[in-house]
Structure formats: C-alpha cells, structure tokens
Amino acid sequence: MRHETVRTGSKYPHSASGRDDREGSYPAFVDAHVHFHDCFTDEGFFTAARNNFRVAATQAGVARATGVLILTESNGVEHFARFRERAGILDSYVAHTGEAESVLVPGEEVLLLIIAGRQVATHEGLEVLALATCRQFEDGLSVLETLKQVRASGGLAVVPWGFGKWWGRRGTLLTDVLESGELDALGDNGGRPRILSEPRQFSMARSKGLPILPGSDPLPFPGQERRVGSFGFVLEGMLSARTPARDLRRLLSARTRSVWRFGSLQRIGPFLSAQLRMQLRNRLSIG
C-alpha cells in the first residue's frame, strides 16, 4: 500500500470527475483520530471540520468532498451515541445512514460522516484505537489481547503514535506487535512535531503492507476543536453515504489501496506548549 502526501495545488489521483457513479459519493478525506471534548460545542466542532476538509479538498484539486471523522472515544465518553439519538429528530442537523456505526451531517460543499470508534488504554501503557465499531472494550488488558478483541468485533485495530510511547520497552513491544499479525494499521497524528524524524515503526509497517492512518487528535482545551479535520488521509476508493464504516473496513482491510496524507505536522512551539498544558492538567487531576 502506497503512502504519499497530497501537496498544495496537486490533483488527487482518483478520477477525472472526482466522484464515482454512486449517488452522494465523493472522494473521502478522513480524520482517523478524533475526540469530542466537553469544552467543545457541536457548532464549533462541525464548522471547523468542514472548513478544514474544504481546504484539504481545494489543495487536492477536488471540487466536492466527503469529510469523515472517526471518533476515538475513551470509556465513559458517549458523544457518538448522543449524535445517533439526535439523528432523525425534526430539525436535527444529524441524519441516519444505513448502518449503526455511522451518522451523517449534510452540507452543500462538504458532507460530513461521523464513524464510531474507541480509544483503549492497555496494560503496557500503549493505546489501541478501535475504528468503525460500536463495541466498547475494557481498559487494562494486554495490547495483544486488546487488538484481538477489536478485530473480533469487526473493527480496525490501530496503535496510534504518542510522544514517548514508542521508545524503549514499549517501542520493543510495538515491534513484536507488528510481527504478530494482529494489527490493521499504525496511527499518526497532527500533534507529532515535524522536527522529529519519522518513527522507525512506520517504515516497518509499510514493509508489511500496513497503512499509516493520520488523524488530528485534538486535546481537551478550548480552541483545539479548530484542529478537527486538519490532518488525515484520502483513501483511494469511495465511501458511500449509506455504509461508510463498512466501506472503510473493506477498503483498508484489502491493503490494495493508496493512502494519501493531507495536512501538516506541528511546529515545535505549539507542540511544547501543548505538552506543558497536558502535564499540568494531568497533575491537577491527580491532585
């Protein structure tokens, strides 16, 4: 599977028309690591996503696009369930699709699809993302057991990059995980500082045909919702508005499609500021 970057002014190499024959199907720009934090508002969240996807589509030379937000919710967080409860209600901005794992938010230039997913903390201190599944998973199990459970649920099992989490003992463990055959992809995020070299595990994953799925991974601070939809990938192959989660699982599981990254990694100043705020937040919550 190829991994390339959609650069400003380049034409995304999908088709001459930018869409396929299925009604409502346009190139899908996917943010694969999305949190909706309590300090966000629905309006700010969806507006930022549309704006960022619109910019990505314009840079890729695409007139219309589908923006896909894959929620990666921790235990106890139920915003996807809240969106589903609103779907179909009179005057609601959320509508049902043809499956339980997704909802849609209609729009003129950018149709938004929201796909369910979970973020699971493992015993070893790594995280696992369970994408395109409504199932919940227990924290604290081994990373291999968690990956097996995610795949058994029908979801995509991803280990996302985290600052310091792929070094030392956990880096060695991740190498073993890559050899296990229980992983569907590794995850990148827009919070990774551009000054650092690419993690060696990325090249290992590519050598095995595993994709690197980028996402914005917004932090729990006001204003971070503006990052949603700013970093992700364009998947070669369409997601229908009826069964986007099923289509996503099928296309990525096949490992025959190209993943084209869009968006930029973080500058060192904002990265250090975000890390400091997170450390302070964690200490205050412990205290």
ABEGO torsion letter per residue (X at the ends): XBBBBBBBGBBBBABAAGBBABBGBBBBBBBABBBBBAABBAAAAAAAAAAAAAAAAAAAGBABBBBBBBBBBBBGBAAAAAAAAABGBBGBABBBBABAABBBBBBAABBBBBBBBBBBBBAAGBBBBBBGBABBBBBGBBAAAAAAAAAAAGBBBBBBBBBGAABEAAAAAAAAAAAAGABABBBBBAABBAABBBBAAAAAAAAAGBBBBBBAGBBBBBGAAAABGABBBBBBEBBBAABAAAAAAAAAAAGABBBBBBEBBBBAAAAAAAAAAAAAAAAAAAX
